[in-house]
């Protein structure tokens, strides 16, 4: 049993080291975004089944859309690195451009959380009101908006 735990610990350490090397010090934020991507996709599938409107084309579009999010995040960080390096060349501190990448990641994390909450609300899961404030879908579910199954 001890050998198994040692191997699991070794593999876990290797994964963390790899992620840290690839994604930097804050690798766990990117992993959190990946987890949110998966949870959003799963809740989207469950929502489709809940309404009986399963559609593999929509599922594929969702996956492509999520890949697009990752491309946007990579581009935002890439542009920041380029600007920072150009600033080094010309003697101007442009390190503040790193905020482009972090803002992009934060925006997409918020978008994923919002989408997950919308899926849960539409499946009639009781989501705390402070989570649903501002969600258009919550307004529709409570009768303040007009909704049809075709909207989903």
C-alpha positions, -999 to 999 in steps of 0.1 A, spaced: 0 0 0 28 24 8 43 18 -26 10 28 -43 8 60 -22 44 68 -31 36 64 -68 4 85 -66 24 112 -47 52 110 -73 27 113 -102 8 141 -85 41 160 -80 51 155 -116 17 168 -128 19 199 -106 55 205 -118 45 202 -154 16 225 -151 37 250 -132 63 249 -159 38 253 -187 13 277 -171 34 295 -145 30 301 -109 -8 304 -110 -15 272 -130 -44 263 -107 -64 293 -121 -61 277 -156 -71 243 -141 -101 259 -124 -111 273 -158 -108 239 -173 -129 224 -146 -156 251 -152 -154 243 -189 -162 206 -182 -189 214 -157 -206 238 -181 -205 213 -209 -220 186 -186 -247 209 -173 -255 219 -209 -259 182 -218 -281 176 -187 -302 207 -196 -307 194 -231 -319 161 -218 -341 179 -192 -359 196 -221 -357 167 -244 -339 186 -271 -306 168 -274 -285 180 -304 -250 168 -311 -244 199 -334 -250 222 -304 -227 200 -283 -199 203 -309 -205 240 -312 -201 242 -274 -168 224 -275 -155 246 -304 -166 277 -285 -146 265 -254 -116 259 -276 -120 295 -288 -120 307 -252 -86 290 -247 -73 305 -279 -84 340 -267 -67 335 -234 -35 323 -250 -35 353 -274 -41 378 -246 -11 364 -226 10 362 -258 3 398 -267 12 408 -231 45 390 -233 52 406 -267 45 441 -254 66 435 -223 95 423 -244 91 452 -268 91 476 -238 123 460 -226 139 467 -260 128 504 -261 133 509 -224 97 514 -214 81 493 -187 50 477 -203 46 449 -178 11 463 -170 0 446 -202 0 413 -184 -34 425 -171 -47 417 -206 -43 380 -200 -56 380 -165 -86 401 -174 -94 378 -203 -91 347 -181 -113 364 -154 -139 373 -179 -142 338 -193 -143 323 -157 -172 346 -150 -189 336 -183 -185 299 -174 -199 303 -139 -229 323 -154 -236 296 -180 -235 269 -153 -259 288 -132 -282 294 -161 -282 257 -169 -291 249 -133 -318 275 -131 -334 262 -163 -334 226 -149 -353 240 -119 -324 235 -94 -329 259 -65 -299 282 -68 -293 308 -41 -307 342 -52 -273 360 -47 -259 337 -75 -288 344 -98 -290 382 -94 -288 397 -129 -293 364 -148 -318 369 -175 -328 333 -174 -337 336 -137 -361 364 -146 -377 343 -173 -381 313 -149 -399 335 -123 -423 348 -149 -408 382 -154 -397 373 -189 -411 353 -218 -395 319 -224 -402 290 -247 -384 257 -251 -372 269 -285 -350 294 -266 -329 266 -253 
